[in-house]
Amino acid sequence: DVSKKIPEYKGEYKTIRQDGAYIPSGENDNLIVSKLTIDKDAFGIFGYSFLVSNSDKINAANIDGVTPSEESIADEKYELARSLFIYINAKKNPKEAFEFAKIYMSDDLAKSGGELEKIGLIPLNNDKLKASQKHIEDRKILNDELVKAGKVF
């Protein structure tokens, strides 16, 4: 939606520009922060937890008036946030696969205050967590039809 406001916008972007404006830094977030402190007009992409731990050096980008925060990321209002998905192949060992999924999405790990949040991940909001837990309990299998319909869980 942000790009549509730019007069030069010509539809969905599928590539990253190659004219030197974009400089890949891999997973070296410290290098990105270093470059951002040198060039105040630069734009870096990395995880929210790294932004928080470097908030004394860099500023977040507001997108359509939304600032990145745990709440705006969990509620999917901050459009630059990305979700973390896990895919479990339950064909060979379905019982074990679903047991793993139940543990991974348990309140102890996935809920606000859980172990995943303690290592820097932002928990799902409670409604999405409960929906994911129900899909696991019901042993719902993700398929192409669900993915195409945007019903990823």
N, C-alpha and C positions, 0 to 999 in steps of 0.2 A: 504493500500500500504506500509506503514511503516513496519508493521509486516512481510510482505513477504520477507523483506531483512534480517530477523533474521533466521539463519540456523535451529533453533528448531521449527519454525512456522509450524503448522500442519493443517491449515485451519481456517475458521471463528471461533472466540471465542464465546462461548455461556454462559460461567459462569465466575465468579470472583474467583480467587484463594483463598483457605481457609487455607493457611499455615502460616497465621499471617502477611504476607507482606502487605496485604490490610486490613486497619482498617476503618470500616465504622464510619462516624462521623455524619450521618444524614444531616440535614439542618443547622448544626451549623458551619457556615463558619469561625467564629472567632476561633473555636477550630482547624479547619484545618490549618489556618494561624499560630496559635501558634505551632502546631506540625511541620510545615514546617520551622519555624525559628529555631527550636531545631535540626532537622535532615535535613541537607543541601542536602542529597541524596534522600529525600522523594519527592513524587509526589502527589499533591492534585488536586481535581476536584471541581470547583465551577464556578459561573458566572463571566463573563468578568468585570462587574462593580465592583465586589469585588476585582478582580486582580488590577484594576486601583486604587482603593482607598487604596490598601496595597502595591503599587509598591515600596515603600521605604523599605519594609521588605522581599518581595519575587520576584522571577523572573518568567517570562512566559516560557513555553516549546515551542521551535520551532519545527514544524513538517514538515519534508521535506523542510526545509529552510524557512517556512512561519511562521512569528510571529503573534500572535493574535493581531488584531487591529479592529477598527470599520469597516474599508474597507474590510479586509480579511474575517471577519465574514459575513458581508452583501453580499459579492460576493461568499460566500461558499468556499473560498480557504483554510481557516483554518479548517482542518478536524475534530478537536475535538469540534468544536462549535455545538450547537444543536439549532434547530429551535423551535419556539413556534407556535403551531397550536391551533386554536379554532374550535370546531365542534358545529354547530348549528342545532338542530332538528327542521326542518321547517314543519313537518307533521301536527301538530295541529294548529299552528298559522303562516302560511307562510309569510303573510304580515308583521307581527311584527318581525319575525325572520330576514327577509331580510332587514328591516329598521335598526335593531340592527347591522347587518353586515355592512351596508353602513356607519353607524356612526363609528363603530370600525375601519374600513379601510379607513376612510376619511383622506384627506390631513391634517386636523387639528390635528388628533390623530396619524396617522401612518407615515406620511412623515418625512423626515429629519427635525429636529427642532420642531416636533410635541410633543404632550403631552406624548405619550408612550416613546419617547426618553428621555424626562425630568425625567422620573422615572427609567431610567437605561436600557431600552430595545434598541437594535440596530435596526434601521429601515430597511425595505426591500430596495434594490436598486430600483430606480425609475421604471425600466422596470417591475420588479416583482410586485411592488405596483399597477401599472396601469393594469397589467394582472389580479391581484386579484380583483381590482375594477370592471373590465369588467365582470369577472365571476359572481360577485354579481349583477351587473346591468342586466346581461342576465339571472339571477336566475338559474345559472348552479348548479346542484346538484351533490355532490361527491358520487360516488358509488364504489363498489368493483372493477369493471373493470378499472376505472381511478386510483385507488390506486395501483392495481397490475401493471399497466403500468407506474407507477411513475409520474403520472400527477396530483399530489396533488397541490392544489392552495391555 
